[in-house]
């Protein structure tokens, strides 16, 4: 950034440094955000490794994005239920203070990096932020239930006669449904089940989040469009890659390797690739600048600078499978230390 530009009011504030330990991000970040005034602070994060040493990474955005990604990954595992879409569930060790803190973390991620936890059912955030919902309840519910239940419900919707009635009744009984299914009441029953599961049961959590999200500047239309925008696709990621203008033959080969790798990656691997390069497991519209290096042999490795979203790649790969194997090992290890200031 040109240092002749005037500093923003936020940048002029003394930063509040939050110290967070890797592996304990969920509980520590919730503890930090129990302070009601934290959203008015210039927050920066310092991560601590399991051995007790501070990571060297300087927080210019990348550390925050990485911390948010780890927080929500742990939150989905420990505090939610559901398949493709998740719902928060009440834990005996989570009271009003903890759920309010999670609401502030949602607001912080949105204001700081336009990050939203897109695996949460959108109706949850819509209800908390606006007091009403715009998303389709039934579609949210079908993405929440297990794939097997979803397949049976879809068969019921398309052709009731082809459904295994015993299996359908067993599934409905699991959701405490008190009505018998017919060829004509799919919409009515699923609407009622969805409303109970998605809005009534997590109502306490929604109320605690509403305190913050109703004033976070998060409009219901933004939730719908942002969910779609944040989900990684190979097309989005390929367009975000930026290579030097003039490429020699060797550099063109590596360019082809990278774009081929992204195009053949599934959503989970795309999320890993984005987090490695930008700190965020979601697509935030960041341009990923590719820099070529001459590192080879045993020292050859991928180097990412998440604050500036820069990826350093060696020019010394014998083939695409060689490149793919190395990047897969890095992403699948999920052990990335920010050791560059």
Secondary structure, DSSP 4 states (H G I P E B T S, - for coil): --TTSPPPHHHHSPPEEEEEETT-HHHHHHHHTTSTTGGGS-EEEEEE-TTSPBP----SSHHHHHHHHHHHHHHHHHHEE-SSSBEE---TT--HHHHHHHHHHHHHHHHHH----TTB-HHHHHHHHHSS--S-HHHHHHHHS-HHHHHHHHHHHH-GGGS-HHHHHHHHHHTT--S---SS-HHHHHHHHHHIIIIITTHHHHHHHHHHHTTTT--HHHHHHHHHHHS--HHHHHHHEE--SS--HHHHHHHHHHHHHHHT--HHHHHHHHHHHHS-SS-----EEEEEE---GGG---EEETTTTEEEEES--SSHHHHHHHHHHHHHH--------
